[in-house]
Amino acid sequence: MDGTSRSAIRAGLRVAIVLKEDQRTGNRTEGVVQDILTNSPNHPHGIKVRLESGLVGRVQEILG
């Protein structure tokens, strides 16, 4: 499942995100969602979240 819909993402979900500095390479970082930072219901590049590790990026895939 992709991460373009805010309704599909909630705190505690394991996700794969792309950090700002990795947008060119597409390297993904896995982690658990702490906060949802995007207010709009959809975003074409992925909903921006903060992981429990403190990293911020856009959700590319919901892992479960």
N, C-alpha and C positions, 0 to 999 in steps of 0.2 A: 504494500500500500504506500502511496506517495504522501508527501507531507505538505500538500498545497491547501488543504482544508483545515481550518482551525478547529472545527467540531470533532475531528478525528484524533486530536492530540490533547492529552491531559497529563498532569503531573504524575510521575511514577512510571510512565511508559518508557521502554527502552527504544531508542531511536538512533539513526545514523545521520549526522549533520555534516555540512561543509562549512568550515571556518572561513572568515573573510579572506585570510591570507592563502587559503587553499582553493579559492574559487577558480583560478586558472588551471590548476592541476586536477581538480575534482577529488582530491584525497578526502576520505570520509573519516569522521571520528565518531565512535560509538559511546553512548552514555545514557543516563536516566534523566528525564525532563524534571527540572525544578520549577521553572517559571515559563509562561508563554509571554513573549514580548510583542508579538504582532497583534494589533487590535482588530484589523479587518478580518472578515470571515474567510477570505481566500487570498492567496498570494501566489502568483505564477512561478516564483523562484523558490517557494517553500516558506513555511511559517517560521519566524525567528524565535528561538527558544534559548534559555540558559540551562545548562546541564548542572547536575549536582556538583560536578567538579569545578564549576564556575565558568566554563567555556561557553561562548555565545556563537551561534551559527544558525543556518537555515536547514530545516528538516528535509532530507532527501528520501528517507525511507523509514517506515515504522516497523520496528522489529518485534514488538510485543510487550 
